[in-house]
Amino acid sequence: MAQYKNLFFDLDNTLWDFTANAYEALKQTFMELEIMPQIGNFDEYYEVYTRINNSYWEQYRRNEIKKEFLSTRRFEDSFKEYGVQIPVTGQQTHDRFMQIMPSKNKLTEGTIETLDKLFPKHRMFIITNGFKEVQYNKLKTAGLSQYFKRIFTSEEIKVPKPSKEIFDYAVKSVNARKRESLMIGDSWEVDILGAMNAGIDQVYYCPSGIHSNKFESTGKARTYIIQYIPELLNYI
């Protein structure tokens, strides 16, 4: 079995339960800004918002739009498509949402127990596409900061995952060897293919357990698949 000394983790929906936390944070945002009455059915609105938000994040990763555009237009456009007029701006909504988001600290099942076991023998790092000011606060509030020696955000490095450059930069910055490094993430396109193209072995965290043959190793690097974070211990 390969010996991995350096573990690079994605954050959102790998360790930090982004899906659950973002839902609760946005609901709280709307309640505090007193716009829930205009929204009505929050779950119906959230479906519209999620589709638009995901689309803009994909454009952001391709460097087609700026952070400022994503931050405000995801709210402005989802309000418009949902057919409501809100007495606050997209920027105001974004600002409050970003303040509340790090206060939510639900983690994926088994995260703390797994990190506790890995911490004594491995160097661990974060590579994330999330906004830097929010990601650092998430780690601190959720009690994760102590485990990680360094956090690499695409915003600070100016290169997003899945670009090979961000993985190369992270490995070089911590004086690690690729053959002794492992990337763990929940996105095949962003985390796994990115690390694979950089020649780094990967663990694809797929909680649904549903995947196709495309997840087989391509020969560029070894690929493992897990359904629960504690299963990571089987490959290290």
Protein Blocks (a to p, Z undefined) as FASTA:
>chain_A
ZZdfbdcddfehplmcfklmmmmmmmmmmmmnopmmmnopmklmmmmmmmmmmmmmmmmm
nopacfklmmmmmmmmmmmmnopacfbdfklmmmmmmmmmmmpccdcehklmmmmmmmmm
pccddddfbdfklmmmmmmmnopmmmpmbdcdfklnopacfbfklmmmmmmmnopafklg
ccddfbfklmmmmmmmnopacddddfkopacfklpcehlaccdddfbfklmmmmZZ
